Amino acid sequence: MAKKILKDISLKKEKNHRLKKEKETDERAIKINQEKPSLEEEGISWSAPEYEKLPKPRYWYAINVFIVLILLIFALWSKNFFFALFIVLVEMVLIISGRRGPQNFHFLLNEKGLKIDNQFFGYEKFEGYLLREGLGGVRKYDELILKKKNVINPYLKILFDRNLKEELKSILAVKLPEIQYEDSLIDIFFEWLRF
């Protein structure tokens, strides 16, 4: 009987503690939302995928498997089992990410900044922008590249419909300078891999 009473008391304490934490979390979320600028004003709104998925021809998979087999044979011949395991893991990641579809995001650009889903970025976080055309016939979307003021991962790339280019430029040109951008080796590699 005493154990049951102690168990009931313990459960009530846990429930009260959980409710108190949820209330604190809700109060913090309300406070954070009040501090952020409102983006309910007019602006340019659009939805786009996080990346443009390109169709991979059948020979792409054949070449991929051929390269992996050659590397696996070399790894096993040299008795480097960690390299063989690494090759298998990388191939699994390539196959899984190649089949996964891109996530769709909702964007809003106005005089105060950029909102991506529920995350706000003010213009003070960016150094410049570039509106770059997608490859004609291959790519459906153009690309907005924003240079962030941090060293790690300095570029934010956002896809947009070609019809929005002039509207985006009219807002961005007032707020940020236009920048030059060259694709990195990783960008070129993923383009070659058709990711």
N, CA, C and O of each residue as an XYZ file, in Angstrom:
780
protein
N       0.819     -1.190      0.000
C       0.000      0.000      0.000
C       0.869      1.261      0.000
O       0.600      2.213     -0.734
N       1.912      1.254      0.832
C       2.803      2.408      0.933
C       3.546      2.620     -0.386
O       3.769      3.756     -0.805
N       3.930      1.503     -1.043
C       4.618      1.610     -2.330
C       3.721      2.268     -3.370
O       4.177      3.082     -4.173
N       2.441      1.907     -3.345
C       1.504      2.473     -4.306
C       1.339      3.975     -4.084
O       1.285      4.747     -5.042
N       1.260      4.385     -2.818
C       1.115      5.803     -2.493
C       2.362      6.566     -2.946
O       2.253      7.646     -3.527
N       3.560      5.999     -2.677
C       4.806      6.642     -3.093
C       4.894      6.734     -4.614
O       5.366      7.732     -5.159
N       4.434      5.680     -5.294
C       4.452      5.682     -6.751
C       3.524      6.759     -7.296
O       3.877      7.460     -8.244
N       2.319      6.896     -6.695
C       1.375      7.934     -7.120
C       1.949      9.332     -6.898
O       1.805     10.212     -7.747
N       2.594      9.525     -5.760
C       3.206     10.828     -5.460
C       4.309     11.126     -6.470
O       4.425     12.247     -6.966
N       5.122     10.103     -6.771
C       6.219     10.263     -7.736
C       5.673     10.624     -9.115
O       6.217     11.506     -9.779
N       4.604      9.956     -9.555
C       3.997     10.238    -10.852
C       3.430     11.659    -10.903
O       3.548     12.343    -11.919
N       2.811     12.100     -9.795
C       2.267     13.462     -9.755
C       3.380     14.494     -9.837
O       3.238     15.509    -10.519
N       4.506     14.237     -9.136
C       5.639     15.162     -9.187
C       6.196     15.255    -10.608
O       6.492     16.346    -11.096
N       6.336     14.095    -11.269
C       6.835     14.082    -12.647
C       5.910     14.857    -13.575
O       6.370     15.615    -14.429
N       4.589     14.663    -13.403
C       3.620     15.350    -14.246
C       3.691     16.860    -14.021
O       3.678     17.635    -14.977
N       3.767     17.275    -12.750
C       3.869     18.708    -12.443
C       5.150     19.303    -13.006
O       5.148     20.414    -13.535
N       6.247     18.554    -12.888
C       7.530     19.028    -13.418
C       7.463     19.175    -14.943
O       7.949     20.165    -15.490
N       6.865     18.197    -15.630
C       6.717     18.236    -17.084
C       5.849     19.416    -17.509
O       6.186     20.118    -18.463
N       4.726     19.644    -16.806
C       3.848     20.777    -17.122
C       4.556     22.114    -16.907
O       4.370     23.049    -17.686
N       5.369     22.207    -15.849
C       6.104     23.431    -15.571
C       7.117     23.709    -16.694
O       7.253     24.849    -17.137
N       7.829     22.663    -17.155
C       8.804     22.828    -18.243
C       8.109     23.247    -19.538
O       8.606     24.114    -20.255
N       6.952     22.628    -19.842
C       6.214     22.989    -21.056
C       5.772     24.450    -20.994
O       5.822     25.154    -22.003
N       5.338     24.913    -19.818
C       4.911     26.298    -19.665
C       6.089     27.247    -19.871
O       5.945     28.280    -20.525
N       7.263     26.900    -19.314
C       8.460     27.728    -19.485
C       8.870     27.786    -20.954
O       9.243     28.846    -21.455
N       8.801     26.654    -21.641
C       9.153     26.597    -23.065
C       8.203     27.468    -23.880
O       8.639     28.210    -24.760
N       6.911     27.380    -23.589
C       5.925     28.197    -24.301
C       6.168     29.692    -24.057
O       6.071     30.498    -24.982
N       6.485     30.057    -22.806
C       6.740     31.461    -22.491
C       7.985     31.960    -23.230
O       8.001     33.083    -23.733
N       9.047     31.108    -23.296
C      10.255     31.495    -24.029
C       9.960     31.669    -25.511
O      10.454     32.611    -26.130
N       9.162     30.773    -26.091
C       8.822     30.866    -27.518
C       8.039     32.145    -27.801
O       8.272     32.803    -28.815
N       7.118     32.498    -26.915
C       6.343     33.732    -27.095
C       7.268     34.942    -27.022
O       7.134     35.875    -27.815
N       8.211     34.932    -26.071
C       9.146     36.040    -25.925
C      10.025     36.176    -27.165
O      10.245     37.287    -27.648
N      10.529     35.058    -27.682
C      11.373     35.081    -28.884
C      10.588     35.612    -30.068
O      11.100     36.443    -30.817
N       9.361     35.155    -30.256
C       8.541     35.616    -31.373
C       8.231     37.109    -31.282
O       8.108     37.777    -32.308
N       8.105     37.639    -30.061
C       7.841     39.060    -29.899
C       9.063     39.892    -30.264
O       8.923     41.023    -30.729
N      10.277     39.337    -30.057
C      11.506     40.071    -30.353
C      11.796     40.128    -31.847
O      12.417     41.083    -32.312
N      11.363     39.134    -32.603
C      11.649     39.094    -34.039
C      10.770     40.088    -34.782
O       9.618     40.305    -34.408
N      11.311     40.690    -35.829
C      10.494     41.605    -36.624
C       9.351     40.860    -37.309
O       9.485     39.695    -37.683
N       8.263     41.533    -37.458
C       7.112     40.937    -38.121
C       7.333     40.924    -39.627
O       7.744     41.919    -40.222
N       7.050     39.772    -40.227
C       7.189     39.664    -41.679
C       5.821     39.519    -42.346
O       5.706     38.955    -43.434
N       4.811     40.025    -41.692
C       3.469     39.898    -42.238
C       3.186     40.930    -43.315
O       2.084     40.974    -43.862
N       4.185     41.770    -43.624
C       4.000     42.814    -44.614
C       4.017     42.225    -46.016
O       4.190     41.023    -46.217
N       3.832     43.118    -46.971
C       3.928     42.726    -48.369
C       5.353     42.294    -48.677
O       6.307     42.762    -48.056
N       5.479     41.418    -49.618
C       6.791     40.957    -50.035
C       6.636     39.936    -51.145
O       5.531     39.659    -51.612
N       7.741     39.394    -51.549
C       7.731     38.363    -52.582
C       7.738     37.014    -51.878
O       8.618     36.727    -51.067
N       6.767     36.208    -52.192
C       6.621     34.913    -51.547
C       6.665     33.819    -52.607
O       6.048     33.944    -53.665
N       7.401     32.740    -52.317
C       7.463     31.606    -53.237
C       7.878     30.344    -52.493
O       8.396     30.403    -51.377
N       7.646     29.226    -53.119
C       8.081     27.932    -52.596
C       9.013     27.296    -53.614
O       8.829     27.437    -54.823
N      10.022     26.592    -53.100
C      10.983     25.931    -53.982
C      11.643     24.787    -53.224
O      11.689     24.802    -51.994
N      12.149     23.807    -53.945
C      12.862     22.708    -53.274
C      14.234     23.169    -52.795
O      14.765     24.173    -53.268
N      14.803     22.414    -51.842
C      16.128     22.782    -51.321
C      17.205     22.620    -52.385
O      18.216     23.321    -52.352
N      17.005     21.722    -53.310
C      17.896     21.569    -54.455
C      17.089     21.008    -55.605
O      16.014     20.442    -55.405
N      17.606     21.164    -56.799
C      16.901     20.671    -57.972
C      17.409     19.276    -58.296
O      18.580     19.086    -58.624
N      16.527     18.321    -58.200
C      16.907     16.933    -58.438
C      16.950     16.682    -59.942
O      15.957     16.842    -60.651
N      18.125     16.288    -60.400
C      18.297     15.995    -61.821
C      18.115     14.508    -62.066
O      18.554     13.694    -61.253
N      17.475     14.136    -63.169
C      17.325     12.705    -63.457
C      18.680     12.083    -63.776
O      19.503     12.674    -64.475
N      18.891     10.891    -63.256
C      20.150     10.186    -63.504
C      19.891      9.093    -64.546
O      19.000      8.263    -64.370
N      20.663      9.097    -65.617
C      20.487      8.041    -66.619
C      20.962      6.695    -66.070
O      21.687      6.642    -65.076
N      20.553      5.626    -66.715
C      20.912      4.279    -66.243
C      22.422      4.074    -66.206
O      22.938      3.408    -65.308
N      23.134      4.644    -67.180
C      24.585      4.443    -67.193
C      25.259      5.091    -65.991
O      26.363      4.694    -65.618
N      24.607      6.092    -65.370
C      25.163      6.717    -64.176
C      25.328      5.677    -63.076
O      26.358      5.633    -62.403
N      24.310      4.839    -62.896
C      24.376      3.796    -61.866
C      25.426      2.748    -62.227
O      26.131      2.253    -61.348
N      25.538      2.404    -63.513
C      26.526      1.418    -63.942
C      27.946      1.927    -63.678
O      28.787      1.188    -63.168
N      28.207      3.171    -64.020
C      29.533      3.754    -63.787
C      29.816      3.819    -62.288
O      30.927      3.524    -61.848
N      28.823      4.200    -61.519
C      28.959      4.284    -60.071
C      29.345      2.918    -59.483
O      30.289      2.822    -58.700
N      28.617      1.875    -59.860
C      28.899      0.524    -59.351
C      30.286      0.065    -59.801
O      31.015     -0.550    -59.023
N      30.653      0.355    -61.037
C      31.960     -0.038    -61.556
C      33.094      0.598    -60.742
O      34.052     -0.080    -60.372
N      32.983      1.883    -60.470
C      34.011      2.583    -59.692
C      34.090      2.014    -58.276
O      35.185      1.818    -57.749
N      32.952      1.751    -57.666
C      32.931      1.206    -56.316
C      33.568     -0.174    -56.289
O      34.335     -0.483    -55.378
N      33.257     -1.011    -57.281
C      33.859     -2.349    -57.324
C      35.374     -2.277    -57.481
O      36.099     -3.017    -56.816
N      35.856     -1.408    -58.340
C      37.307     -1.248    -58.518
C      37.951     -0.823    -57.198
O      38.974     -1.379    -56.797
N      37.356      0.157    -56.526
C      37.902      0.624    -55.251
C      37.845     -0.457    -54.173
O      38.768     -0.580    -53.368
N      36.767     -1.240    -54.154
C      36.657     -2.333    -53.182
C      37.706     -3.413    -53.442
O      38.326     -3.919    -52.506
N      37.901     -3.762    -54.699
C      38.926     -4.762    -55.034
C      40.297     -4.264    -54.595
O      41.077     -5.016    -54.011
N      40.590     -3.000    -54.874
C      41.878     -2.430    -54.455
C      42.011     -2.450    -52.934
O      43.069     -2.808    -52.415
N      40.957     -2.073    -52.213
C      41.004     -2.039    -50.746
C      41.219     -3.435    -50.172
O      41.998     -3.610    -49.236
N      40.534     -4.427    -50.729
C      40.693     -5.801    -50.231
C      42.053     -6.374    -50.624
O      42.663     -7.107    -49.845
N      42.532     -6.049    -51.821
C      43.843     -6.520    -52.262
C      44.955     -5.954    -51.374
O      45.927     -6.645    -51.067
N      44.801     -4.700    -50.967
C      45.803     -4.075    -50.106
C      45.523     -4.346    -48.618
O      46.213     -3.819    -47.745
N      44.518     -5.161    -48.344
C      44.122     -5.554    -46.981
C      43.802     -4.347    -46.103
O      44.084     -4.336    -44.905
N      43.216     -3.350    -46.719
C      42.809     -2.139    -46.010
C      41.291     -2.221    -45.809
O      40.516     -1.680    -46.598
N      40.891     -2.904    -44.745
C      39.479     -3.182    -44.518
C      38.696     -1.938    -44.090
O      37.497     -1.841    -44.351
N      39.369     -0.989    -43.435
C      38.693      0.258    -43.072
C      38.357      1.076    -44.322
O      37.304      1.709    -44.392
N      39.247      1.058    -45.291
C      38.971      1.755    -46.549
C      37.792      1.088    -47.268
O      36.932      1.766    -47.830
N      37.767     -0.252    -47.243
C      36.654     -0.981    -47.862
C      35.334     -0.628    -47.175
O      34.321     -0.412    -47.840
N      35.351     -0.572    -45.848
C      34.145     -0.201    -45.100
C      33.732      1.232    -45.434
O      32.545      1.514    -45.600
N      34.709      2.135    -45.531
C      34.446      3.524    -45.877
C      33.791      3.618    -47.259
O      32.841      4.379    -47.442
N      34.292      2.852    -48.226
C      33.735      2.857    -49.582
C      32.279      2.397    -49.559
O      31.425      3.000    -50.208
N      32.001      1.345    -48.822
C      30.629      0.824    -48.738
C      29.709      1.865    -48.109
O      28.597      2.082    -48.591
N      30.170      2.515    -47.026
C      29.341      3.537    -46.365
C      29.079      4.732    -47.284
O      27.957      5.235    -47.348
N      30.108      5.180    -47.988
C      29.932      6.318    -48.901
C      28.953      5.952    -50.017
O      28.105      6.763    -50.391
N      29.067      4.753    -50.540
C      28.158      4.314    -51.604
C      26.721      4.258    -51.097
O      25.794      4.644    -51.810
N      26.536      3.781    -49.871
C      25.187      3.732    -49.304
C      24.614      5.142    -49.161
O      23.444      5.371    -49.467
N      25.431      6.080    -48.700
C      24.975      7.466    -48.562
C      24.621      8.047    -49.931
O      23.606      8.729    -50.069
N      25.450      7.783    -50.941
C      25.170      8.275    -52.295
C      23.853      7.725    -52.825
O      23.049      8.464    -53.392
N      23.639      6.448    -52.644
C      22.408      5.823    -53.161
C      21.184      6.361    -52.427
O      20.182      6.704    -53.054
N      21.266      6.437    -51.089
C      20.124      6.916    -50.301
C      19.823      8.379    -50.615
O      18.668      8.742    -50.837
N      20.858      9.219    -50.633
C      20.614     10.635    -50.906
C      20.210     10.862    -52.361
O      19.504     11.824    -52.661
N      20.649      9.991    -53.265
C      20.252     10.101    -54.664
C      18.786      9.770    -54.881
O      18.155     10.312    -55.788
N      18.247      8.896    -54.068
C      16.834      8.514    -54.197
C      15.906      9.437    -53.424
O      14.730      9.574    -53.762
N      16.432     10.062    -52.399
C      15.621     10.944    -51.558
C      15.244     12.189    -52.351
O      16.071     12.760    -53.062
N      14.027     12.587    -52.225
C      13.579     13.802    -52.892
C      13.913     15.026    -52.063
O      14.075     14.922    -50.847
N      14.020     16.182    -52.697
C      14.336     17.403    -51.962
C      13.149     17.880    -51.125
O      11.989     17.673    -51.484
N      13.464     18.514    -50.019
C      12.441     19.089    -49.154
C      12.024     20.442    -49.729
O      12.867     21.191    -50.224
N      10.740     20.756    -49.666
C      10.241     22.046    -50.150
C      10.258     23.068    -49.019
O       9.917     22.750    -47.879
N      10.661     24.311    -49.346
C      10.682     25.399    -48.383
C       9.814     26.539    -48.896
O       9.624     26.701    -50.101
N       9.294     27.322    -47.964
C       8.526     28.514    -48.308
C       9.390     29.734    -47.974
O       9.949     29.824    -46.881
N       9.496     30.667    -48.919
C      10.342     31.845    -48.772
C       9.492     33.110    -48.832
O       8.485     33.175    -49.536
N       9.931     34.118    -48.069
C       9.321     35.434    -48.122
C      10.446     36.460    -48.052
O      11.209     36.487    -47.086
N      10.547     37.298    -49.071
C      11.562     38.354    -49.118
C      10.852     39.689    -49.136
O       9.985     39.933    -49.976
N      11.229     40.566    -48.191
C      10.645     41.903    -48.177
C      11.691     42.910    -47.709
O      12.882     42.599    -47.691
N      11.265     44.101    -47.335
C      12.181     45.182    -46.969
C      12.963     44.895    -45.690
O      14.022     45.486    -45.478
N      12.467     44.003    -44.832
C      13.132     43.712    -43.562
C      14.117     42.565    -43.642
O      15.065     42.508    -42.859
N      13.908     41.651    -44.572
C      14.809     40.518    -44.662
C      14.202     39.335    -45.385
O      13.269     39.471    -46.177
N      14.746     38.188    -45.096
C      14.343     36.940    -45.734
C      13.829     35.983    -44.675
O      14.450     35.801    -43.628
N      12.697     35.380    -44.958
C      12.138     34.370    -44.062
C      12.091     33.053    -44.824
O      11.518     32.968    -45.910
N      12.701     32.029    -44.239
C      12.687     30.686    -44.811
C      11.902     29.816    -43.840
O      12.347     29.562    -42.720
N      10.737     29.364    -44.273
C       9.779     28.696    -43.397
C       9.551     29.592    -42.180
O       8.925     30.643    -42.316
N      10.031     29.218    -41.008
C       9.808     30.049    -39.815
C      11.080     30.721    -39.318
O      11.093     31.275    -38.219
N      12.141     30.684    -40.101
C      13.408     31.273    -39.678
C      13.649     32.596    -40.405
O      13.572     32.664    -41.632
N      13.941     33.645    -39.632
C      14.130     34.979    -40.183
C      15.617     35.323    -40.279
O      16.389     35.038    -39.363
N      16.013     35.941    -41.402
C      17.364     36.442    -41.603
C      17.259     37.910    -42.003
O      16.722     38.230    -43.063
N      17.768     38.797    -41.160
C      17.801     40.219    -41.499
C      18.931     40.490    -42.479
O      19.871     39.702    -42.583
N      18.842     41.598    -43.193
C      19.872     41.935    -44.182
C      21.234     42.172    -43.543
O      22.258     42.054    -44.215
N      21.262     42.501    -42.262
C      22.544     42.731    -41.592
C      23.379     41.452    -41.488
O      24.574     41.523    -41.200
N      22.774     40.296    -41.716
C      23.505     39.023    -41.655
C      24.178     38.668    -42.979
O      24.905     37.679    -43.063
N      23.934     39.478    -44.016
C      24.469     39.174    -45.339
C      25.403     40.276    -45.826
O      25.251     41.446    -45.476
N      26.376     39.868    -46.643
C      27.309     40.816    -47.252
C      26.893     41.212    -48.662
O      27.179     42.325    -49.103
N      26.217     40.304    -49.377
C      25.833     40.601    -50.746
C      24.985     39.489    -51.327
O      24.676     38.501    -50.661
N      24.614     39.674    -52.591
C      23.748     38.713    -53.256
C      24.159     38.560    -54.720
O      24.872     39.394    -55.277
N      23.691     37.478    -55.320
C      23.847     37.249    -56.750
C      22.633     36.470    -57.234
O      22.252     35.466    -56.632
N      22.033     36.929    -58.311
C      20.949     36.191    -58.968
C      21.562     35.512    -60.184
O      21.989     36.176    -61.128
N      21.601     34.193    -60.152
C      22.276     33.434    -61.201
C      21.265     32.574    -61.950
O      20.419     31.913    -61.347
N      21.372     32.597    -63.272
C      20.468     31.796    -64.092
C      20.844     30.328    -64.021
O      22.021     29.969    -63.978
N      19.817     29.485    -64.010
C      20.052     28.050    -64.067
C      20.462     27.662    -65.470
O      20.284     28.428    -66.417
N      21.004     26.483    -65.595
C      21.419     26.016    -66.914
C      20.190     25.810    -67.778
O      19.303     25.029    -67.436
N      20.144     26.506    -68.882
C      18.991     26.432    -69.774
C      18.727     25.017    -70.271
O      19.642     24.327    -70.720
N      17.495     24.598    -70.189
C      17.110     23.282    -70.661
C      17.340     22.179    -69.644
O      16.647     21.163    -69.670
N      18.305     22.364    -68.747
C      18.605     21.339    -67.754
C      17.963     21.686    -66.422
O      17.364     20.831    -65.770
N      18.091     22.935    -66.024
C      17.577     23.386    -64.739
C      16.274     24.158    -64.914
O      16.127     24.957    -65.839
N      15.339     23.904    -64.015
C      14.042     24.574    -64.055
C      14.073     25.906    -63.305
O      13.327     26.826    -63.640
N      14.936     26.010    -62.288
C      14.967     27.177    -61.415
C      16.240     27.989    -61.626
O      17.266     27.471    -62.067
N      16.144     29.280    -61.296
C      17.325     30.123    -61.167
C      17.750     30.068    -59.703
O      17.065     29.474    -58.871
N      18.894     30.698    -59.395
C      19.456     30.570    -58.060
C      19.783     31.942    -57.463
O      20.424     32.777    -58.100
N      19.331     32.149    -56.239
C      19.691     33.328    -55.457
C      20.796     32.892    -54.504
O      20.608     31.985    -53.693
N      21.953     33.547    -54.608
C      23.077     33.222    -53.735
C      23.301     34.413    -52.813
O      23.561     35.523    -53.277
N      23.200     34.184    -51.527
C      23.431     35.221    -50.524
C      24.716     34.893    -49.777
O      24.888     33.778    -49.286
N      25.614     35.866    -49.691
C      26.858     35.670    -48.953
C      26.635     36.109    -47.518
O      26.318     37.266    -47.244
N      26.810     35.142    -46.592
C      26.634     35.428    -45.171
C      27.917     36.026    -44.592
O      28.987     35.932    -45.195
N      27.796     36.631    -43.436
C      28.940     37.277    -42.798
C      29.730     36.319    -41.905
O      30.457     36.768    -41.019
N      29.602     35.028    -42.117
C      30.414     34.095    -41.349
C      31.333     33.313    -42.284
O      31.072     33.196    -43.481
N      32.407     32.784    -41.718
C      33.425     32.106    -42.515
C      33.008     30.677    -42.843
O      33.231     30.197    -43.954
N      32.413     30.013    -41.887
C      31.990     28.629    -42.092
C      30.676     28.640    -42.865
O      29.711     29.278    -42.445
N      30.638     27.945    -43.975
C      29.469     27.883    -44.841
C      28.964     29.298    -45.185
O      27.867     29.685    -44.782
N      29.771     30.058    -45.931
C      29.441     31.475    -46.146
C      28.337     31.754    -47.156
O      27.896     32.899    -47.257
N      27.873     30.762    -47.907
C      26.884     31.030    -48.942
C      25.576     30.299    -48.660
O      25.565     29.135    -48.260
N      24.489     31.007    -48.880
C      23.145     30.444    -48.793
C      22.574     30.463    -50.200
O      22.430     31.528    -50.801
N      22.247     29.281    -50.732
C      21.729     29.177    -52.089
C      20.247     28.831    -52.031
O      19.837     27.876    -51.370
N      19.459     29.630    -52.737
C      18.006     29.467    -52.739
C      17.529     29.423    -54.181
O      17.892     30.275    -54.992
N      16.727     28.441    -54.487
C      16.149     28.341    -55.827
C      14.902     29.216    -55.915
O      14.175     29.389    -54.937
N      14.672     29.764    -57.109
C      13.453     30.555    -57.327
C      13.025     30.418    -58.785
O      13.830     30.093    -59.658
N      11.755     30.670    -59.024
C      11.206     30.608    -60.367
C      11.739     31.780    -61.186
O      11.873     32.891    -60.673
N      12.036     31.537    -62.426
C      12.637     32.565    -63.292
C      11.786     33.828    -63.415
O      12.322     34.910    -63.658
N      10.494     33.707    -63.255
C       9.604     34.866    -63.383
C       9.797     35.884    -62.257
O       9.360     37.027    -62.385
N      10.441     35.487    -61.160
C      10.587     36.374    -60.002
C      11.889     37.179    -60.014
O      12.128     37.974    -59.105
N      12.721     36.986    -61.016
C      14.060     37.571    -61.003
C      14.049     39.096    -60.837
O      14.768     39.627    -59.991
N      13.258     39.790    -61.622
C      13.239     41.256    -61.560
C      12.688     41.761    -60.229
O      13.189     42.743    -59.682
N      11.663     41.096    -59.708
C      11.097     41.490    -58.419
C      12.111     41.317    -57.296
O      12.254     42.189    -56.439
N      12.818     40.184    -57.304
C      13.838     39.940    -56.285
C      14.951     40.980    -56.378
O      15.414     41.510    -55.368
N      15.364     41.255    -57.598
C      16.447     42.222    -57.796
C      16.043     43.610    -57.311
O      16.871     44.335    -56.760
N      14.782     43.988    -57.507
C      14.332     45.326    -57.081
C      14.426     45.497    -55.566
O      14.688     46.600    -55.087
N      14.218     44.427    -54.812
C      14.325     44.527    -53.347
C      15.777     44.385    -52.907
O      16.258     45.171    -52.091
N      16.477     43.388    -53.441
C      17.839     43.110    -52.998
C      18.831     44.204    -53.370
O      19.744     44.494    -52.596
N      18.670     44.817    -54.540
C      19.615     45.844    -55.002
C      19.633     47.058    -54.072
O      20.647     47.748    -53.971
N      18.531     47.314    -53.405
C      18.458     48.445    -52.479
C      19.163     48.106    -51.158
O      19.732     48.987    -50.513
N      19.123     46.852    -50.765
C      19.603     46.445    -49.443
C      21.034     45.906    -49.429
O      21.751     46.089    -48.446
N      21.458     45.239    -50.520
C      22.755     44.555    -50.538
C      23.491     44.824    -51.843
O      22.858     45.053    -52.874
N      24.834     44.799    -51.812
C      25.584     44.923    -53.062
C      25.598     43.581    -53.807
O      25.456     42.517    -53.205
N      25.771     43.660    -55.110
C      25.863     42.436    -55.911
C      27.295     41.897    -55.786
O      28.254     42.669    -55.768
N      27.429     40.580    -55.700
C      28.738     39.947    -55.511
C      29.088     39.078    -56.708
O      28.233     38.771    -57.539
N      30.343     38.690    -56.787
C      30.801     37.697    -57.761
C      30.846     36.355    -57.046
O      31.133     36.290    -55.851
N      30.563     35.289    -57.776
C      30.576     33.950    -57.172
C      31.094     32.958    -58.190
O      30.675     32.957    -59.347
N      32.012     32.112    -57.745
C      32.484     31.006    -58.568
C      32.177     29.715    -57.838
O      32.335     29.620    -56.621
N      31.737     28.720    -58.598
C      31.428     27.433    -57.988
C      32.666     26.838    -57.346
O      33.764     26.916    -57.897
N      32.480     26.238    -56.169
C      33.578     25.558    -55.497
C      33.768     24.179    -56.131
O      32.943     23.735    -56.930
N      34.852     23.514    -55.771
C      35.096     22.159    -56.281
C      33.990     21.204    -55.851
O      33.622     20.295    -56.596
N      33.467     21.409    -54.659
C      32.372     20.546    -54.186
C      31.129     20.763    -55.036
O      30.445     19.803    -55.392
N      30.826     22.037    -55.369
C      29.678     22.331    -56.236
C      29.837     21.644    -57.587
O      28.898     21.031    -58.094
N      31.024     21.748    -58.164
C      31.290     21.135    -59.471
C      31.184     19.622    -59.379
O      30.618     18.982    -60.264
N      31.727     19.047    -58.307
C      31.675     17.591    -58.111
C      30.235     17.104    -58.006
O      29.865     16.115    -58.639
N      29.413     17.804    -57.200
C      28.017     17.383    -57.055
C      27.222     17.610    -58.339
O      26.292     16.860    -58.635
N      27.575     18.618    -59.083
C      26.939     18.837    -60.398
C      27.261     17.675    -61.327
O      26.394     17.178    -62.046
N      28.526     17.249    -61.298
C      28.950     16.112    -62.119
C      28.258     14.826    -61.683
O      27.912     13.983    -62.511
N      28.056     14.682    -60.355
C      27.343     13.514    -59.842
C      25.843     13.595    -60.076
O      25.116     12.636    -59.817
N      25.377     14.745    -60.566
C      23.963     15.017    -60.825
C      23.143     15.023    -59.550
O      22.064     14.435    -59.481
N      23.680     15.708    -58.533
C      22.944     15.905    -57.288
C      22.453     17.323    -57.229
O      21.803     17.711    -56.259
